[in-house]
C-alpha cells in the first residue's frame, strides 16, 4: 500500500462501568481485532490470539483477526463471466498461493485484500450505509462503545468488478438488565457486534462478488495460563449443523455436501471438546440447520433498507437460538455467536506453525516463539467457499448468493454474547 499502515488502535468499552466488562481494540489497518478483554471475577482475560506487536501484522500477512474481502476463503484463478438478472461482469481472481504449490487458488480476496488496506473512521452521523432510523438508534450508543469504518474499493481492484463502497460497524453493547442467567447461574458480560454493509457506486460494473467476514481466533484461557503453550483443544464447541462442504485434495470445495454423521469427528451438534476424536487439521465449512428466511437477508433492496431498521434487532435484547456456542472450563467463559450467514468456517489455527510471536499476556516475548499446535478456534461466519460458482449446486439462489447488484445493500452481521460461569 502507498500510505503508512494505520495501526494506532481504536478502543471501545462497555459503557457506564468503572471497570468495563468488555474492551475491544480495533486497528484501522485491515480492521484487525487486536484485543477482546473480558473482565470477570477480578481477572482480565484477553481472549483473542494475536502477535506480540501490531507491526508484525504489517510485515507479514498473517490473517489474524482481520476483515476478509472482497471475497473470503477460496476462489479459482482465471477470468470468468458473471451474470445476474440482465447485468453482466467479468471477475478475475488473482493467485496468491503459488508459494505453497496451489497457483490455481485465490485466497481471502487476493494478494492485496481488504485486510491490507487502511480503513477510515467515520462519525456515525456521516455513515452512508446505515439508514436514518438506524443512525437515530446509534445516537443513543455512547461514543466510547461504537466505531464505524469505511473503505472504497476501486472497479477492477484485485480482479473484482464494480466500485464498491463499504462500511463496518463495531459496537460493544451494555449488559442486559438481568445480569445472572437463572437457568445456569452464569453472569452476563455483555456483547459485541460487527455489521458489514456494502453497495455499488456509479462508475463501474453493476454487479460484483462479495463475501465478507472476520478471520478471528479465540482462546478463552490463554492469558490465564501464560506459562503454558496456548492450546484450544479443551474448548467445547457446539454448532447446529448436520452437513458440511466437501473439499478436494487441493482444499477447493467440490460443491458436494457431506453428512456430519453422529459420533464422527465433524459432529458438533451436541457440543464436544476440540480435542475429542481430534482431526489432524480442523478446517471446514459447516452449514447451519435453519431456514434461510429465519434471519435478516444478506441483500436488501435499497428502498427496503431506507424504510427498515435492521439494527434494532441487533441492539435489542431479543435472542434467537445461537447456531454456534463455545465454552471453556478453566476461564468459565461462554460465547454464543449469532449471524445471518448460512454457515461457519471452523479452523484450529494449525497453519500458524509458530509464525511470528504471540502477545505478552499469552506468554509471548519480543522475537520469541509464536503460537503452535492448535492455539485458537477461528470462527469465520460467511457464505460457503466458492459459493460464487457453486450457488446452484448448493441450493443458493438470487437474493442469497454472493453477487451484489446495483440497487441492493449487502447486509451481514455477527453478534457475540459473552457470559461467565463462576468457579464452584
Number of C-alpha atoms within 10 A of each C-alpha: 8 5 7 10 18 17 20 12 18 17 18 24 25 25 21 11 11 7 13 19 23 28 21 22 17 22 21 22 25 26 28 25 27 26 21 22 20 23 17 22 13 7 12 17 23 26 23 26 30 30 24 22 17 18 11 14 23 17 9 10 13 17 20 22 25 26 27 25 24 24 27 28 26 20 25 18 20 14 12 12 9 17 12 16 8 6 13 14 18 19 19 19 25 23 21 19 15 11 8 7 9 15 14 18 23 24 23 26 28 27 17 16 20 26 29 22 21 21 23 15 17 16 11 19 13 10 18 17 24 23 18 17 15 19 19 14 14 19 12 8 17 18 15 15 20 24 21 21 20 20 17 17 21 16 19 16 18 20 17 26 24 28 22 26 17 21 22 24 21 21 25 27 25 23 22 13 8 9 14 16 13 9 6 8 13 18 22 23 25 20 23 26 21 20 19 22 21 24 26 26 18 11 11 16 21 21 27 29 21 21 28 27 28 25 23 23 25 23 26 29 24 26 24 19 14 15 12 11 17 25 21 24 21 18 25 20 21 21 25 21 23 19 20 22 21 18 18 11 8 10 13 19 21 15 20 14 17 14 14 17 12 12 11 11 16 22 21 23 18 13 17 20 18 22 15 12 12 12 12 9 13 19 17 19 24 27 21 19 15 13 8 15 9 9 14 16 18 23 24 19 15 17 11 11 20 17 12 15 17 17 17 14 11 19 19 10 12 8 10 10 10 17 21 24 20 21 24 21 16 15 23 18 26 23 21 18 21 22 24 20 25 21 26 25 22 19 21 25 24 18 16 17 14 15 14 23 20 24 25 15 19 27 22 20 16 14 10 14 15 23 28 18 18 24 24 27 26 24 21 25 28 25 29 30 25 20 23 19 16 17 18 13 13 15 10 18 12 13 16 19 24 26 20 27 22 17 15 20 26 25 21 23 23 20 22 20 20 24 25 24 22 14 9 3
